[in-house]
Amino acid sequence: MQQWGLEPALPLLFSSLIISYYYHSLFTLASATAMALLPFMLSLIAFLLQHHNGVDCYGGKQLLNLQHYHFQWNHNWDALASTCLSHKSRKEKGATILEMKHRDYCYGGRDKDWNKLLQRRLILDNLRVQSLQSRIKNKSSAKAQDVADARIPLTSGVELGILNYIVTVEMGGRKMTVIVDTGSDLTWVQCQPCKSCYDQKEPLFNPSASPSYRTVSCNSSECQSLAFATGNTGNCGENPPTCNYVVSYGDGSYTSGDLANDHLNLGKTPVDKFVFGCGRYNKGLFGGASGLLGLGRSNISLVSQTSAIFDGFFSYCLPSTESGASGSLVLGGNSSVYNTSSPFSYTRMIPNPKLSTFYFLNLTGVSVGGVTLQDSLFGKTAMLIDSGTVITRLPPTIYKALKAEFQKQFSGFPTAPAFSILDTCFNLSAYQEVDVPTLKLQFEGNAEMNVDITGVFYFVKTDSSQVCLALASLSFDDETGIIGNYQQRNQRVMYDTKESKLGFAQESCGFT
């Protein structure tokens, strides 16, 4: 339960005192003098309410500081890189907490052309979405097959060279930075000897140096689970007959190698005989990360393998892309370790036996600047929530209504050309601050996700000459909508796989 102190009530207390003072002045001062004070009093009240809890939000709008965004592209990247691969973690009140950061600020930021990077992200994100849609369609048409808490530092990272998030774990005594992905199940890392590997910042995992490393046999239940978890059956290797895995991604990226188990440490929480992929052939835009951490729902995901320890609970708070920003991945259901500023609201996970590895929820409404949109698809739309997709995709009719209302409320600002999947763009280069309409997503059970100001606009150009609404339309209404990580920023998103529900609460992400 949220504990409320005196601080959240101070703006309202001060406002009440100001109002009382003004009405008292009507009786003690001349009428003209009292009326002259009215604009000042109202302005002061508005200021106090706007900055309550550090959020500039009023009248269905949020204040966006554009100068702050310009500043983030200019930093000492050598100094930042030394802090990105954080090994911070702790165990608190039974929860394991890992620090989480954004990948783009950890690998080669000083050498990047940020304008090209910002544009390239969207192209790659679209490839991931196409891959997810293909996986969903293939699984939907196929016959269904049988098949203590921890907190980890979470930082921004990229699975396919885009806006994804990374954490540091320890496998076989070696610390490794891996990408967090709720849309994948198999955890994997690049291994020696590597027949074909992409460049990573840390040394490759060496199985021969780990006394607890063991390969998984091809007749095991774990090997048989690969078909449902990855879409590819496990194959038998030779001498000995070990299980070989293959996972392919939407842009042609892939990983292939031996299915194995080893001792995993999540912060200070040990996991014995953890099943993962030891990648011998790996290719793709995985940045400098050592591999991927699968948080899906199949038998071989991290969530399922640690269910006896964490009871199927995990949550994350995704930080913004600012340099040095960090969030957390919390394994376990002890909510007292969260730093939320609002109570949780919950919605049920929509069951789908043929797509049971994904997390679905029912979108029942969207509001823009306090105006509730109307569409017949609300309440009938199963949305996939995914930490690996960047930009939220909405059914065409819903997106069209959202776009029209946003343009109506944001009129007066010069427009800019569309880019890639984003078609609602503005030229804000002449402004230091702008008032932006608030966005709210509503789900079954009266659950709400208030989109943080950092998740409303996507900067295609660093000088703000091309700033776009960070949501996009699907091609067809029968495609599956996706809630991307861009709109999940500065939220505590809680997954309870045991009770099959998701929770949302506002939280300013940080690892302390």
Order of alpha helices (4+ residues) and beta strands (2+ residues): alpha-alpha-beta-beta-alpha-alpha-beta-beta-alpha-beta-beta-beta-beta-beta-alpha-alpha-beta-beta-beta-beta-beta-alpha-alpha-beta-beta-beta-beta-beta-beta-beta-alpha-beta-beta-beta-beta-beta-beta-beta-beta-beta-beta-beta
